[in-house]
Amino acid sequence: GVHVSGESTPYGRRRGEAVHAALGALPAGGVPVVATGTPYAISPGRIRTQAGTPYQVFTPFARAWRAHGHPGPAAAPAGVRWLTGVPSDDLPPPVAQELPSSHPRQAWRDFLDAGLADYDTARDRPDLDATSRVSEHLKFGALHPRTLLADIAAHRAAGSTAARRFVDQLIWREFYADVLWHRPESAWHDLRPLGDIGTDPDADEQTALRWDAWCAGRTGYPYVDAGMRQLLAQGWMHNRLRMVTASFLVKDLHIRWQHGARFFLAHLRDGDLASNNHGWQWAAGTGTDAAPYVRVFNPITQGRRFDPDGDYVRRHVPELAHVAGAAAHEPWDAADGYTHGYPQRIVDHAAERREALRRFHEVS
C-alpha cells in the first residue's frame, strides 16, 4: 500500500486522484492508496457556520476552530523500523537545498524554552530572533501542528497571551487552507474581485525597471530592500516584511499581486500556496479582509517602529552599514547615506499611496 497525508490544494487534489487511479489500474487488483489525515490540526472543509457555509472572516473562524477541538498527535506505530542517517548527497540540488536546515524537533523545543514567553511582544521585530522558524518544518511535514499544539498546552506558558497569539498564527494557516479548499480558484484569482487596479511587470519599460528593483532589493527604501535581500539570501523572510514588501509592490509600484506571489513561492523555503497567496490578497485588498484597500504600509514608519535601531536594515543592506541607528531607514537625510552605493528611491511613497487609493476608489 501507499500511505500519504491528504492534500488540500487544487493541484495536490488532482495529483492524488491521478495517483490513486494509476495505482488502482496496476495488475493483481492494483495497489491501495491510504490517505491519513492532513497537514492541519483540523482538516480543511470541517469548520462550518451554523448555516453550513464556509467562514469568510478570520475571527469567527478562529472562534469556531477553538470550539471544534482536534485530536492529539498520532502515536508512532509499533514494530516499525525507522531508517535514519540517510545521506542526501545524491539528491538533485534543488531538493537538497529545500531540506529543512535544522532538526525540526530541536528547533521547536528551543523556541518553546527561550522564545514563546516573549512571542506576543517580540514577534513583529525582525531585528530580533523572536519567531519559531517552524514554518518550513510544517511545509515539509517534519512537524505537525497537532504536535505543536500539544506541546504548547503542556508548556508553562500555556494560557498566556503569548501562547494564544502563537496559536492564532497556526489558525491563520488553517483558515487560509480552508478558504482555498472551498474556493480553489482563489489560488491565483482574486477572492473578492475589485477590478483591474494593477499591471504586469512587462507593461512598459518603467514598470519593468521597478519590478527588477523590487526583486533585487534595490527600491531605495531600506526596510523593503532588507526584506527582499533576506529572502534572496536565506529563502525566508520575517512575516512583518512579507506584508510590507507585498504592500509596496501592489500599492506603490501598482503591479498585480500574482507576480509577487509567484516570486515568493519560487524563493521561500516555507512557501505554502494557501498562506502565501491569500496573504498576498490580504495585502492587495482582494482577499478575506473587509476593507484592506485603505491599508497602505509606509515603509519608513514601519521600519522605524519595528526595527527601531536600524539593526535589521544594516544586517541585510551592507551599503547602509555605516549609517548609525534609526537613520538607516532614511539615508536621504544622512550626509553620507549614499556614499556606499545605495540606490535612490524609485518612487515617491506619498504620491503612490494617493494613486493607489484613487484606483481603489474608482473600482469600489
N, C-alpha and C positions, 0 to 999 in steps of 0.2 A: 504494500500500500504506500501511497504518497500522502504524507501528512503536512498540512500547511495551515497558516492562520488565514482567516477570512479577509478578503480585500474589500475596500470601500470606495476606492477611486474609480472613475469611469474606465480607464484603461485596465486597472487591476481586475475589475469585474469581468471585462471582456476576455482578458487573458485567462482568468480562472475557468471560465466556461469553455474556452478553446482547449485548455489542457485537460479538463475533465472529459471532453468529447474524444480527444485524441487517445487518452489512456484507456477509455472505455471501449474503443474500437480495436484494441490490441487482441491478438489471438487468446484462446482459452478463457474467454469471458472478460478479458481486459484487466486493468489494474484499478482498484478502488482509490478514490481521492477522498481524504477525510479532512474537512476544514474545521478546525477547533478554535473558537474564539476569534478575536480581532486584536489589533494593536491598541485597543482602547479599554478603559475600565468598564464602560457601558457601550455596547456596540452601536454604531450609527443607526438611526431609524427607530430606536427603542423609546426614546423620550418623546412624548406627545402631549399636546394640550388636552384639556378635558373634552374638547370637541373632536379630538383625534387627529388634529392637524399638526404639522411641524412648527416648532418655535422659530420666530423670525428675529428675536432680540435676545441678546446675551443674558441679561439679568434674570428674566423669568425662566430661561432655560437653565441657568445655574441653580436657581431655587428648586426647580423640578429635578435636576440631576442629583442634588444633595438628598432630596426626599426619596428618590428612587432606590438608592443603595446599590451596592455592587459586591460581587464575591471577592474573597481574598485571593492572593496569589495561588496559582495552581501548584500542587505538590509535585516534586520531582518524581518521575516514575521509578518504581523499584526494579532492580535487576537489569538496568541499562548500563552498558559500559561506555562512558563518555570519553571521546577522543580529545586529547589535549596536546599542546605543543606542536600543532600542525604548522609547518613553515609556509609563509606566503610569498617566498621568493619567486615562485613560478607563476604567480598571478599576473595578468596584464597590468601595466602601470596604472590605468585609471581605477581599477578595482583596489589595488594595493593602497593607493592614495586615499581612498574613501573609507578604509577601515578605521574604526574608532581609535583615537590617538592614545587613550589610556584605558586601564582596566575599569570597565563601567562601574562595577560594584564598589571598588575602592574610591573612585571619584565621587560617587554618590554618598558614601559614608563620610568622606572628608567634608563635603558640603553640610551634611547633617550636623556634624560635630562642630564645625567652625563658622558656617555661613547662614544657617537657617534663622538663627535668633535675630540677626540684623537684616534679614531679607526685606522687610517692609520699608525700612528707611534707606537702604543702600542699593536696592535693585536697579534704580534708574541712573546710577552713577557709573558710566563706562570707564572712568579713570580708576575705579576700584575693581578688584577681583571679587565681585559680590553676587554673581549668579551661579547657578548649579552646573551649567555646561552639560546637562544630561540630554539636551535636545537631540544631539547626534546619536546617542545611545538609544533613545526612543525611536528615532528614524530607522536605525538598523535592526531594531528588535533585540538589542543586547540587554535592555532593561524594559520592563513592562510597567505601565502606570499603576497597576494594582500593587506591585511591589513597592513603589514609591509611596502610595497612599497608606499601605500597611505600616511602613517604617515611620511615616510621619505620625500616624495615630499612636504609635508606641513610644514616640520621642518625648523628651522632657518639655519641648516647646509646643506640644500638641495643644490645640485650643487657643494659641496665641494669635495675635493679629498677623504676625509674620507667617505662621503656618497656614492660616486661612488665605493669605494673599498668594502664597505659593500654589496652593490647591486651585485657586482661581485661574492661574496660568494653565494648569492641566485641563481645567474645564473649558477654557478658551479653545484649546486644541481639540477637545471632544465636540464643542459647539460647531467649529468650522467643518469638522468631518461630517457632522450631522447635516449641516447645510448642503454640503457637496453631495451627500447621499440622496437627498431629496431633490436637489437641483443640479444634476451632473453638468448641465450646460454652463453653469456658473464658473466652471474651471477656467474658462477663457472668455466668457461673455459677462457683461455687467449683470449683476443680480438685480439691480434696480436701474434700468436704462434711463439716462438723463439726456441723451442726445450727444452729438459729436462735438466734444469740447477740447479734444487733443488732436495731435497729428503724429505721423510716423517719423522716425529718425531721418529717413531719406527724402523728406518732403522738399527740402531746399538745402542749399549749402550752409546757411547759418544754423539751421536745426541740426544738421549732421555734425557740425563742429561742436555744438553744445552737447549733443549726445556723447560724442567721443570724450569730451572733457569730463562729463559726469562719470562715464565708465572708468576713466583713468584716475579719478580723484584729483582733478585739476580745474575745479569750477571757480576757484578764488575765494570760496567760503570754507574756512579751515575745518569747521565741525563736520560739514558734509564730506569734505575730502578725506578727513581722518577715517570716517566710517567706510568709505569706498576703498581706501587703501588697506584697512584692516581686512575687509572682505577679500581683496585680491591676494593678500599675503597669507592669511590664515584660513580662508574658506569658512569664515564665521564672522558675524557682526553682532554687536550688542543690540538688543531689541529697541532701545531708545533711538539708536542711529538708524535702524531699519525704518522706523516711522519718519525720521527727519529726512533721510535721503529719498524716500519714496515721495514724500510731500514735495520735495524740491524738484524732482523730475516731472511730476504731474502738474504742479501748480506754479512753479517758477519757470520751468522750461516748456510746459504745455505739451508734453509727449505722453502718448497713451500708456496706461499702466501696464498693459500686457508686455510691452518691451522690457520694462524694468523687472517684471515678474520672471520673465524668461532668463534675464541676465542673472538674477539672484539664484534661480534654480540651477543654472549652469555652474555657479561658483560655491554655493553653500554646502558644507558637509551635512548640515541638518535640513537641507531643502525638503520641505513637505508640501505637496501640491495644495492641499486644503488650507493649511495655515498660511502658507506663503501667498497664494493668490487671493484669498479672502482678506488677508492683511493688506495687500495692495489695494483692494477695492475699498477697504476702510479708509485708507489714505486718500484715495481718488474721489471719494464721495459717492460711489455707486454700489456700496455693499450693504451690510446689515444695519449700519448706524442710521439714526433717524435723520439728522441734518448735518452731515460732516463737511459739506462743501464750504461752510464758513470757517472751518478749521484749516488755517494755513500756517504751518510751523515756520517761525522765524529762526533761521539757522544761527543767528548771532545770540539772541536771547536764550535759545535752547542750550547753546554751548556754555554760555556764562552761568546758567542755572545748574546744569548737570555735570559740567566739567569746570568748576569754579576757579581752579588754579591753572587751567590750561594743560594739565599733565597728559591727558588723552591725546590732545592735538599734537603736542611735541613728540609723543611716543610714535605716532604714525606719519607725521609730516615733518621730515628732517629739515626741510627748508626753513621751518619756523622754530627749530630747537633753540635758537639764540634769543627768542623773544620771551621775556620772563612773564610769569603769572598769567592772569586772565587776558592780558594784552595779546596773547597768541590768537585770540578769537577775532581780533580786528587789526591785522597787520597794516592796513591802510592808515591807521592812526599812529603807528610806531615809526620813528625816524629811520630805523634800519629794517623795517618789515619786509622789504622786497630785495634786500641785498644778497640773499642766497638763492634766488631763482624762483621764489614762489610766484604763481601767476596772479594777474589782476582778476577782479571779479568779471565773470562773463555776462552777468545780467544785474539789474538793479532790483533787489528783492521787493522793495516797497512798490515799485511800478508794476512788477509782475504779479504781485498779490492783488493789486487793483484789477489787473487784466483777468486774472483767474476768477475773481468774484463777478466781474462783468459777464464773463462767458457762462458761469453757472446761473446767474440771474436771467440770462437770455433764454435758457432752456428749461428753467424751473417754472 
